[in-house]
């Protein structure tokens, strides 16, 4: 089945999904009407004509026709529109408050020049996604309905569905709209009210073509991919549903064999863990156009891994000396994107002189690509670029100035000369010198692999010749005296080969294993065999001494204390031994390379690329080499920017619009130049997708066309995607592309390919060439295992609930002086109130505020903080409860912007010392609890694993039944319950 069919399927799915979003501020021709009654099927005639005239002009402008008297002018008599029958205005006494107007509900219609309305083809109304739970917009408190309720409403019989030849009468359509509205809001369309809002029953409407899709850049990319003939190997790999053979991830001797490929480490605070190293080396040894999938459970060091990945690409490209790597890191929302940026700003180093940037007033290794609407106050100190093909503004642009460049060149050379204690005024000399230094480190790493491999091989040769294991040579307890003794013994025996006692003496040294007490094995005990074996042994003993000496000198010269461990089992033993040390010392071969040579190589490479940027920017300014918007020029700009920050970070919605160029297509009939705007296919060296378990396929698939390889990180046991496509529509889209004829629906569901229930993480695991055996299971792709965020008591719950015990807790149990227990619950006897399509529990709100007031001073003292907000997170399943908590916290004097406060969806990726959880439900509530849905662990897994020290639940503990093997039942077994809230 053609790859194009899959792309059409995903494009159609995204279009269907996007029909659930409206940004009223981006609509040009917006019309209002005081009379909200459209039951008579008429709008204001004058406004209807204005709207249709504007639409007529738009259509002709797209055809290159600007004047109505043109012979090819196309007239239209009707157009499709969206109508909001009401809007909501926030009630406030604050005169400075900027009014927040909400349009949650829209209906489709067709209007003609008389203002007459008729029913559209798509009868189901548009409910704006931002106001629907599970909520996607974390800043929004207003809840209109829920996805579940809306999907149920889609089962209401649609008028005319049995006869699609006749148009649906407006009266039938309007009755259907009212029935749907009642089903999704439990109230009437004509009397709808929302707390803290005034309902304005006035019509608002616009032509559907005026609606600017939030996914317009993704759709643009889809449209171009569908037209291109260019080969897109990475895209082909991720969209191929056919099962592929998998191999095991790097292990054992390959930890050593491939260690020289790991060239850079961004920070020297922590080395890679075993599973991080296994993952990185597997990525570095992967096939061409590889999709590397990494399952990253909470607190397992995803940040350190991504830093090491990018650092290695930076060093590798500096060694080659051609172009810098261009890395694009994408995720689904701004919170996840911000987390990535923070990790590339806060990379710590103890190499102070080398770790400071050698160009002034600049820091960080990533640049954010936000929407143009993001203001600089919001962006703070992070590097950013706003704009498009025709111009950018932001941090990197501010540096492209001759005055700055003159100052920066002087500053760089001063730093360079001070560090290397040389005198130079040549950037070219500095570039060459820095590259030489980096190559020298690569040579050292390669020597380390060679010397270690040779030494281990020569040890193995001798050990294979020894009879008894007790005599085996040990790499980390190597005794030269033993080798010297054995050589002397063999020399003495060889000197007696003409004597009659030779065979008797030889029998003391050689014997036929296993029935012998001799030292060395021999197949036949005769003079010829003995002399041959002596020769072999002497060569082997000389070899092991030489190889040991080379490795010893190399280790001494580069301050490496440990020997390489080539057994993964032994690596785990050494890692667990660290837990017993009061002060952890990273004296293990691979760790030491990370914190010393690799970190130094990265910092040197950073300065190498800074110097290259100074030269390239000078050339761009003086020779105007980046004028225009053609493919070569746009590529030059991005490559030059990547010299300063190799990683560019964006949401999937913004990324495609940045990696575009123009191509001249001649002139139109009016003599004006025409251009096509095309994506930069296969241009990005590495695509990183973070929080991939939350990302739907249709949103993320096209960006693979821009990249050469992908590194996809996520966790299927944390927050799932918010799917907008009902299964019925999804099956229709599959059938339209004839995909049912070639693929089994259940198989597509299992591999994450479906828009109604799939995710890019599952697809990446399917495409990944690796699998990882862990305990009694086999994980698709790669997996991070060492957990360092939470106390053991906290992660043990997650381990039992979601991960089958495969996570390795590394932090330890709570310290004796910890202020609160790790897992505790306060029983609150409250009432769960339904508020529209959400819930709240005021008793729990009061209990939390009371608890905070009682323990405020103790928390400040325990964590040595002035304000407790910085160590505190508050999670609840419901947006309404979040709103009640927010009000109460403000009234109690807390700074809620400094508290991590929100629903579970808003806090994935965050962490705090203390997490308070308000469960809201009581034992009187009927039905399945939100965090028990489908018996999945995701919600409680995320909620609990945000807590580093203490997870404290406030709620009706009767709803948690420890006798059941449900998520809440497992949680109850781990909680220390107090009978009354304090």
Order of alpha helices (4+ residues) and beta strands (2+ residues): alpha-beta-alpha-beta-beta-beta-beta-beta-beta-beta-beta-alpha-alpha-beta-beta-alpha-alpha-beta-alpha-alpha-beta-alpha-beta-alpha-alpha-beta-alpha-beta-beta-alpha-alpha-alpha-alpha-alpha-beta-beta-alpha-alpha-alpha-alpha-alpha-beta-alpha-beta-beta-beta-alpha-beta-alpha-alpha-alpha-beta-beta-beta-beta-alpha-beta-beta-beta-beta-alpha-beta-alpha-beta-alpha-beta-alpha-beta-alpha-beta
